[in-house]
Amino acid sequence: MRTYGGRQMRSGRRSGMAGLVTLLVFTWLIIGAVAAGQRHYYDSAPTNCASTGTIAVTIATGPLNYLGMNPKVGDCHVDIPQPSP
């Protein structure tokens, strides 16, 4: 056991939990990426921010895609800075 500031800590306990959380998040995102692929979102390059946003929210929702969620970004506006005259 290690001692930090008078406290005894077990080594490995935190890193094991962090590893589990990392594995769950990684698995969640992989499932979302597979769902986006099954919907053929990767077939062509995104032409606007709405198609890019749809891919991103599909990946972020992960397994919820298989429970009936079908997230889509309808319209988005990106302000493009104009060069100074």
N, CA, C and O atoms as a GROMACS GRO file, in nm:
protein
  340
    1MET      N    1   0.084  -0.118   0.000
    1MET     CA    2   0.000   0.000   0.000
    1MET      C    3   0.088   0.124   0.000
    1MET      O    4   0.196   0.126   0.059
    2ARG      N    5   0.039   0.226  -0.068
    2ARG     CA    6   0.111   0.352  -0.072
    2ARG      C    7   0.048   0.449   0.027
    2ARG      O    8  -0.070   0.440   0.058
    3THR      N    9   0.130   0.539   0.076
    3THR     CA   10   0.081   0.639   0.170
    3THR      C   11   0.098   0.777   0.109
    3THR      O   12   0.208   0.815   0.071
    4TYR      N   13  -0.011   0.851   0.099
    4TYR     CA   14  -0.010   0.987   0.049
    4TYR      C   15  -0.073   1.078   0.152
    4TYR      O   16  -0.193   1.067   0.180
    5GLY      N   17   0.005   1.167   0.210
    5GLY     CA   18  -0.049   1.263   0.306
    5GLY      C   19  -0.114   1.196   0.425
    5GLY      O   20  -0.214   1.246   0.476
    6GLY      N   21  -0.062   1.086   0.471
    6GLY     CA   22  -0.119   1.017   0.586
    6GLY      C   23  -0.229   0.919   0.551
    6GLY      O   24  -0.277   0.846   0.638
    7ARG      N   25  -0.269   0.914   0.425
    7ARG     CA   26  -0.374   0.821   0.382
    7ARG      C   27  -0.311   0.702   0.313
    7ARG      O   28  -0.212   0.714   0.241
    8GLN      N   29  -0.368   0.589   0.336
    8GLN     CA   30  -0.322   0.470   0.267
    8GLN      C   31  -0.416   0.443   0.150
    8GLN      O   32  -0.538   0.442   0.165
    9MET      N   33  -0.358   0.422   0.034
    9MET     CA   34  -0.437   0.395  -0.086
    9MET      C   35  -0.397   0.262  -0.145
    9MET      O   36  -0.280   0.225  -0.146
   10ARG      N   37  -0.493   0.192  -0.193
   10ARG     CA   38  -0.464   0.067  -0.262
   10ARG      C   39  -0.426   0.100  -0.406
   10ARG      O   40  -0.495   0.177  -0.473
   11SER      N   41  -0.320   0.043  -0.450
   11SER     CA   42  -0.280   0.068  -0.588
   11SER      C   43  -0.363  -0.019  -0.681
   11SER      O   44  -0.394  -0.134  -0.650
   12GLY      N   45  -0.399   0.038  -0.796
   12GLY     CA   46  -0.473  -0.037  -0.895
   12GLY      C   47  -0.623  -0.019  -0.890
   12GLY      O   48  -0.690  -0.046  -0.989
   13ARG      N   49  -0.679   0.025  -0.781
   13ARG     CA   50  -0.824   0.038  -0.771
   13ARG      C   51  -0.877   0.147  -0.864
   13ARG      O   52  -0.972   0.124  -0.939
   14ARG      N   53  -0.818   0.263  -0.860
   14ARG     CA   54  -0.862   0.371  -0.947
   14ARG      C   55  -0.834   0.341  -1.094
   14ARG      O   56  -0.920   0.364  -1.179
   15SER      N   57  -0.719   0.290  -1.122
   15SER     CA   58  -0.684   0.264  -1.262
   15SER      C   59  -0.774   0.156  -1.321
   15SER      O   60  -0.803   0.158  -1.441
   16GLY      N   61  -0.817   0.061  -1.240
   16GLY     CA   62  -0.909  -0.042  -1.290
   16GLY      C   63  -1.044   0.015  -1.326
   16GLY      O   64  -1.102  -0.023  -1.428
   17MET      N   65  -1.095   0.106  -1.243
   17MET     CA   66  -1.224   0.169  -1.271
   17MET      C   67  -1.212   0.262  -1.392
   17MET      O   68  -1.303   0.265  -1.476
   18ALA      N   69  -1.103   0.336  -1.402
   18ALA     CA   70  -1.082   0.424  -1.516
   18ALA      C   71  -1.072   0.343  -1.645
   18ALA      O   72  -1.122   0.384  -1.749
   19GLY      N   73  -1.007   0.229  -1.638
   19GLY     CA   74  -0.996   0.143  -1.755
   19GLY      C   75  -1.131   0.089  -1.799
   19GLY      O   76  -1.158   0.078  -1.919
   20LEU      N   77  -1.217   0.057  -1.703
   20LEU     CA   78  -1.351   0.008  -1.735
   20LEU      C   79  -1.434   0.118  -1.801
   20LEU      O   80  -1.503   0.093  -1.899
   21VAL      N   81  -1.427   0.238  -1.746
   21VAL     CA   82  -1.502   0.351  -1.803
   21VAL      C   83  -1.452   0.381  -1.945
   21VAL      O   84  -1.532   0.405  -2.035
   22THR      N   85  -1.321   0.379  -1.963
   22THR     CA   86  -1.264   0.402  -2.096
   22THR      C   87  -1.311   0.296  -2.194
   22THR      O   88  -1.346   0.328  -2.308
   23LEU      N   89  -1.313   0.172  -2.153
   23LEU     CA   90  -1.360   0.063  -2.239
   23LEU      C   91  -1.507   0.081  -2.275
   23LEU      O   92  -1.546   0.059  -2.390
   24LEU      N   93  -1.589   0.120  -2.179
   24LEU     CA   94  -1.732   0.140  -2.206
   24LEU      C   95  -1.755   0.256  -2.303
   24LEU      O   96  -1.836   0.244  -2.394
   25VAL      N   97  -1.683   0.366  -2.284
   25VAL     CA   98  -1.699   0.481  -2.375
   25VAL      C   99  -1.652   0.443  -2.515
   25VAL      O  100  -1.719   0.476  -2.614
   26PHE      N  101  -1.539   0.376  -2.524
   26PHE     CA  102  -1.488   0.334  -2.654
   26PHE      C  103  -1.587   0.240  -2.724
   26PHE      O  104  -1.611   0.255  -2.844
   27THR      N  105  -1.642   0.145  -2.652
   27THR     CA  106  -1.741   0.053  -2.709
   27THR      C  107  -1.866   0.127  -2.754
   27THR      O  108  -1.920   0.099  -2.860
   28TRP      N  109  -1.911   0.222  -2.672
   28TRP     CA  110  -2.029   0.305  -2.705
   28TRP      C  111  -2.008   0.376  -2.839
   28TRP      O  112  -2.096   0.374  -2.925
   29LEU      N  113  -1.892   0.438  -2.856
   29LEU     CA  114  -1.864   0.513  -2.979
   29LEU      C  115  -1.847   0.421  -3.099
   29LEU      O  116  -1.886   0.458  -3.210
   30ILE      N  117  -1.790   0.304  -3.080
   30ILE     CA  118  -1.776   0.208  -3.190
   30ILE      C  119  -1.913   0.162  -3.238
   30ILE      O  120  -1.936   0.152  -3.358
   31ILE      N  121  -2.003   0.136  -3.144
   31ILE     CA  122  -2.140   0.095  -3.182
   31ILE      C  123  -2.208   0.206  -3.260
   31ILE      O  124  -2.278   0.179  -3.358
   32GLY      N  125  -2.188   0.332  -3.219
   32GLY     CA  126  -2.244   0.445  -3.292
   32GLY      C  127  -2.186   0.457  -3.432
   32GLY      O  128  -2.258   0.488  -3.527
   33ALA      N  129  -2.056   0.433  -3.445
   33ALA     CA  130  -1.992   0.439  -3.577
   33ALA      C  131  -2.045   0.329  -3.668
   33ALA      O  132  -2.063   0.351  -3.788
   34VAL      N  133  -2.069   0.212  -3.613
   34VAL     CA  134  -2.126   0.102  -3.692
   34VAL      C  135  -2.268   0.138  -3.737
   34VAL      O  136  -2.306   0.111  -3.851
   35ALA      N  137  -2.346   0.198  -3.648
   35ALA     CA  138  -2.482   0.238  -3.684
   35ALA      C  139  -2.481   0.342  -3.797
   35ALA      O  140  -2.563   0.335  -3.888
   36ALA      N  141  -2.388   0.436  -3.791
   36ALA     CA  142  -2.376   0.536  -3.898
   36ALA      C  143  -2.338   0.469  -4.030
   36ALA      O  144  -2.386   0.508  -4.136
   37GLY      N  145  -2.252   0.370  -4.023
   37GLY     CA  146  -2.214   0.296  -4.144
   37GLY      C  147  -2.330   0.218  -4.202
   37GLY      O  148  -2.345   0.210  -4.324
   38GLN      N  149  -2.414   0.158  -4.116
   38GLN     CA  150  -2.530   0.084  -4.163
   38GLN      C  151  -2.633   0.175  -4.228
   38GLN      O  152  -2.713   0.130  -4.310
   39ARG      N  153  -2.632   0.301  -4.191
   39ARG     CA  154  -2.723   0.398  -4.252
   39ARG      C  155  -2.661   0.465  -4.373
   39ARG      O  156  -2.719   0.558  -4.429
   40HIS      N  157  -2.544   0.420  -4.414
   40HIS     CA  158  -2.473   0.467  -4.533
   40HIS      C  159  -2.438   0.614  -4.526
   40HIS      O  160  -2.440   0.684  -4.628
   41TYR      N  161  -2.406   0.663  -4.407
   41TYR     CA  162  -2.365   0.803  -4.392
   41TYR      C  163  -2.223   0.826  -4.442
   41TYR      O  164  -2.186   0.940  -4.468
   42TYR      N  165  -2.144   0.721  -4.455
   42TYR     CA  166  -2.006   0.736  -4.498
   42TYR      C  167  -1.987   0.719  -4.648
   42TYR      O  168  -1.875   0.729  -4.698
   43ASP      N  169  -2.094   0.692  -4.723
   43ASP     CA  170  -2.082   0.663  -4.865
   43ASP      C  171  -2.026   0.780  -4.946
   43ASP      O  172  -1.950   0.759  -5.041
   44SER      N  173  -2.061   0.900  -4.909
   44SER     CA  174  -2.008   1.016  -4.979
   44SER      C  175  -1.960   1.117  -4.874
   44SER      O  176  -2.002   1.114  -4.759
   45ALA      N  177  -1.872   1.205  -4.918
   45ALA     CA  178  -1.818   1.304  -4.825
   45ALA      C  179  -1.930   1.400  -4.783
   45ALA      O  180  -2.015   1.436  -4.865
   46PRO      N  181  -1.931   1.440  -4.658
   46PRO     CA  182  -2.033   1.535  -4.613
   46PRO      C  183  -2.025   1.664  -4.693
   46PRO      O  184  -1.917   1.720  -4.712
   47THR      N  185  -2.139   1.711  -4.740
   47THR     CA  186  -2.141   1.830  -4.825
   47THR      C  187  -2.169   1.957  -4.747
   47THR      O  188  -2.143   2.067  -4.796
   48ASN      N  189  -2.223   1.944  -4.627
   48ASN     CA  190  -2.251   2.062  -4.546
   48ASN      C  191  -2.242   2.025  -4.398
   48ASN      O  192  -2.216   1.910  -4.363
   49CYS      N  193  -2.263   2.124  -4.314
   49CYS     CA  194  -2.247   2.096  -4.170
   49CYS      C  195  -2.362   2.011  -4.117
   49CYS      O  196  -2.346   1.945  -4.014
   50ALA      N  197  -2.477   2.009  -4.184
   50ALA     CA  198  -2.588   1.926  -4.138
   50ALA      C  199  -2.556   1.778  -4.153
   50ALA      O  200  -2.586   1.699  -4.064
   51SER      N  201  -2.495   1.740  -4.264
   51SER     CA  202  -2.460   1.598  -4.281
   51SER      C  203  -2.346   1.558  -4.188
   51SER      O  204  -2.345   1.446  -4.137
   52THR      N  205  -2.252   1.648  -4.164
   52THR     CA  206  -2.146   1.620  -4.068
   52THR      C  207  -2.203   1.609  -3.928
   52THR      O  208  -2.163   1.521  -3.851
   53GLY      N  209  -2.296   1.697  -3.894
   53GLY     CA  210  -2.361   1.693  -3.763
   53GLY      C  211  -2.442   1.566  -3.743
   53GLY      O  212  -2.444   1.511  -3.633
   54THR      N  213  -2.508   1.520  -3.848
   54THR     CA  214  -2.586   1.397  -3.839
   54THR      C  215  -2.495   1.277  -3.810
   54THR      O  216  -2.529   1.192  -3.728
   55ILE      N  217  -2.381   1.272  -3.876
   55ILE     CA  218  -2.285   1.165  -3.850
   55ILE      C  219  -2.238   1.172  -3.705
   55ILE      O  220  -2.229   1.070  -3.637
   56ALA      N  221  -2.206   1.293  -3.659
   56ALA     CA  222  -2.153   1.310  -3.523
   56ALA      C  223  -2.255   1.269  -3.417
   56ALA      O  224  -2.220   1.200  -3.322
   57VAL      N  225  -2.382   1.312  -3.431
   57VAL     CA  226  -2.480   1.276  -3.328
   57VAL      C  227  -2.518   1.128  -3.335
   57VAL      O  228  -2.553   1.069  -3.234
   58THR      N  229  -2.510   1.069  -3.453
   58THR     CA  230  -2.536   0.925  -3.464
   58THR      C  231  -2.429   0.847  -3.390
   58THR      O  232  -2.460   0.751  -3.319
   59ILE      N  233  -2.303   0.887  -3.405
   59ILE     CA  234  -2.194   0.821  -3.334
   59ILE      C  235  -2.208   0.844  -3.184
   59ILE      O  236  -2.188   0.752  -3.105
   60ALA      N  237  -2.242   0.967  -3.144
   60ALA     CA  238  -2.252   1.000  -3.001
   60ALA      C  239  -2.365   0.926  -2.931
   60ALA      O  240  -2.355   0.896  -2.812
   61THR      N  241  -2.473   0.897  -3.002
   61THR     CA  242  -2.586   0.828  -2.938
   61THR      C  243  -2.563   0.677  -2.926
   61THR      O  244  -2.635   0.609  -2.854
   62GLY      N  245  -2.464   0.626  -2.997
   62GLY     CA  246  -2.421   0.487  -2.979
   62GLY      C  247  -2.533   0.385  -2.989
   62GLY      O  248  -2.607   0.383  -3.088
   63PRO      N  249  -2.546   0.299  -2.888
   63PRO     CA  250  -2.644   0.190  -2.891
   63PRO      C  251  -2.789   0.238  -2.893
   63PRO      O  252  -2.879   0.161  -2.926
   64LEU      N  253  -2.812   0.363  -2.858
   64LEU     CA  254  -2.950   0.414  -2.861
   64LEU      C  255  -3.006   0.413  -3.003
   64LEU      O  256  -3.128   0.416  -3.021
   65ASN      N  257  -2.919   0.410  -3.103
   65ASN     CA  258  -2.963   0.400  -3.242
   65ASN      C  259  -3.043   0.272  -3.266
   65ASN      O  260  -3.135   0.270  -3.347
   66TYR      N  261  -3.008   0.166  -3.195
   66TYR     CA  262  -3.075   0.038  -3.212
   66TYR      C  263  -3.200   0.027  -3.127
   66TYR      O  264  -3.271  -0.074  -3.133
   67LEU      N  265  -3.228   0.129  -3.047
   67LEU     CA  266  -3.351   0.133  -2.968
   67LEU      C  267  -3.453   0.227  -3.031
   67LEU      O  268  -3.551   0.264  -2.966
   68GLY      N  269  -3.431   0.265  -3.156
   68GLY     CA  270  -3.528   0.346  -3.227
   68GLY      C  271  -3.489   0.492  -3.245
   68GLY      O  272  -3.558   0.565  -3.315
   69MET      N  273  -3.382   0.536  -3.185
   69MET     CA  274  -3.340   0.674  -3.201
   69MET      C  275  -3.276   0.692  -3.337
   69MET      O  276  -3.190   0.613  -3.377
   70ASN      N  277  -3.317   0.794  -3.409
   70ASN     CA  278  -3.260   0.824  -3.540
   70ASN      C  279  -3.230   0.973  -3.544
   70ASN      O  280  -3.305   1.050  -3.604
   71PRO      N  281  -3.119   1.014  -3.481
   71PRO     CA  282  -3.091   1.158  -3.473
   71PRO      C  283  -3.046   1.214  -3.608
   71PRO      O  284  -2.969   1.152  -3.681
   72LYS      N  285  -3.097   1.333  -3.639
   72LYS     CA  286  -3.057   1.401  -3.762
   72LYS      C  287  -3.046   1.549  -3.733
   72LYS      O  288  -3.123   1.605  -3.654
   73VAL      N  289  -2.951   1.612  -3.797
   73VAL     CA  290  -2.936   1.756  -3.789
   73VAL      C  291  -2.997   1.811  -3.917
   73VAL      O  292  -2.948   1.784  -4.026
   74GLY      N  293  -3.105   1.888  -3.902
   74GLY     CA  294  -3.177   1.937  -4.019
   74GLY      C  295  -3.108   2.051  -4.089
   74GLY      O  296  -3.095   2.050  -4.212
   75ASP      N  297  -3.065   2.149  -4.014
   75ASP     CA  298  -3.006   2.267  -4.074
   75ASP      C  299  -2.913   2.331  -3.972
   75ASP      O  300  -2.944   2.335  -3.853
   76CYS      N  301  -2.803   2.379  -4.017
   76CYS     CA  302  -2.713   2.450  -3.928
   76CYS      C  303  -2.647   2.563  -4.006
   76CYS      O  304  -2.631   2.557  -4.127
   77HIS      N  305  -2.610   2.663  -3.933
   77HIS     CA  306  -2.549   2.780  -3.996
   77HIS      C  307  -2.413   2.803  -3.934
   77HIS      O  308  -2.399   2.809  -3.811
   78VAL      N  309  -2.314   2.817  -4.018
   78VAL     CA  310  -2.179   2.844  -3.972
   78VAL      C  311  -2.139   2.979  -4.030
   78VAL      O  312  -2.141   2.999  -4.152
   79ASP      N  313  -2.103   3.072  -3.941
   79ASP     CA  314  -2.058   3.203  -3.988
   79ASP      C  315  -1.914   3.192  -4.034
   79ASP      O  316  -1.825   3.158  -3.957
   80ILE      N  317  -1.894   3.222  -4.161
   80ILE     CA  318  -1.761   3.218  -4.219
   80ILE      C  319  -1.706   3.360  -4.220
   80ILE      O  320  -1.765   3.450  -4.281
   81PRO      N  321  -1.594   3.381  -4.153
   81PRO     CA  322  -1.541   3.516  -4.149
   81PRO      C  323  -1.499   3.563  -4.288
   81PRO      O  324  -1.442   3.488  -4.367
   82GLN      N  325  -1.530   3.688  -4.314
   82GLN     CA  326  -1.495   3.748  -4.443
   82GLN      C  327  -1.363   3.822  -4.429
   82GLN      O  328  -1.335   3.880  -4.324
   83PRO      N  329  -1.282   3.821  -4.533
   83PRO     CA  330  -1.155   3.894  -4.526
   83PRO      C  331  -1.178   4.044  -4.519
   83PRO      O  332  -1.275   4.097  -4.574
   84SER      N  333  -1.089   4.112  -4.450
   84SER     CA  334  -1.099   4.259  -4.440
   84SER      C  335  -1.065   4.322  -4.573
   84SER      O  336  -0.977   4.274  -4.644
   85PRO      N  337  -1.137   4.431  -4.609
   85PRO     CA  338  -1.106   4.498  -4.739
   85PRO      C  339  -0.974   4.569  -4.738
   85PRO      O  340  -0.935   4.629  -4.838
   0.00000   0.00000   0.00000
